[in-house]
Amino acid sequence: MQSNQKTNPQRKLKVYGRTVGRGNHLKQIPEIRLLGYWLNQMGYKPGQTVNVCQQGKSLTITLISHA
């Protein structure tokens, strides 16, 4: 982990587009992917449940259950 990530753990992620629907009713919706060893280092494990809270243009992810 880089030293600046220990004091200010920020990640720059891309917002992808995902196509949903069928036939002539296809739509693009935004998708943000979170994956990496850094999640494990923060205490997130596969199978756990998180809460995603929207506040303005910010998202906060909070662990709510332990696997």
C-alpha positions in Angstrom: 0.0 0.0 0.0 1.3 3.4 -0.9 2.0 5.8 2.0 -0.5 8.4 1.0 -3.2 5.7 0.9 -2.7 5.0 4.6 -3.6 8.6 5.6 -6.1 9.3 2.8 -7.5 6.0 1.4 -9.1 7.3 -1.8 -9.7 5.3 -5.0 -10.3 6.7 -8.4 -12.8 4.4 -10.2 -14.5 4.4 -13.6 -18.2 4.5 -14.0 -19.0 1.8 -16.6 -22.2 1.5 -18.6 -24.3 -1.7 -18.5 -27.0 -2.5 -21.1 -30.2 -3.9 -19.6 -33.5 -4.8 -21.2 -34.7 -6.8 -24.1 -35.3 -6.2 -27.8 -36.0 -2.5 -28.6 -36.2 -1.6 -24.9 -32.4 -1.5 -24.1 -31.1 1.1 -21.7 -27.6 2.0 -20.5 -27.3 2.3 -16.7 -24.2 3.3 -14.7 -22.2 0.6 -12.9 -19.3 1.1 -10.4 -17.1 -1.9 -9.7 -15.2 -2.3 -6.4 -12.7 -5.1 -6.2 -9.2 -5.6 -5.0 -6.9 -6.7 -2.1 -7.4 -3.3 -0.5 -11.0 -4.2 0.3 -9.7 -7.2 2.2 -7.2 -5.0 4.0 -10.1 -2.8 5.1 -11.9 -5.7 6.6 -14.4 -6.5 3.8 -14.7 -10.2 3.1 -16.7 -12.2 0.5 -20.3 -13.0 1.7 -20.6 -9.9 3.9 -23.4 -7.4 3.5 -22.9 -3.7 3.0 -25.1 -0.7 3.1 -24.7 2.0 0.5 -25.9 5.4 1.5 -26.3 8.3 -0.9 -25.8 11.8 0.3 -25.9 14.4 -2.5 -23.3 13.2 -5.0 -21.4 11.1 -2.4 -21.8 7.4 -1.6 -20.8 5.9 1.7 -20.3 2.1 2.0 -20.7 0.6 5.5 -20.3 -3.0 6.6 -23.5 -4.3 8.2 -22.9 -8.0 8.6 -20.0 -10.4 9.1 -19.7 -13.6 7.0 
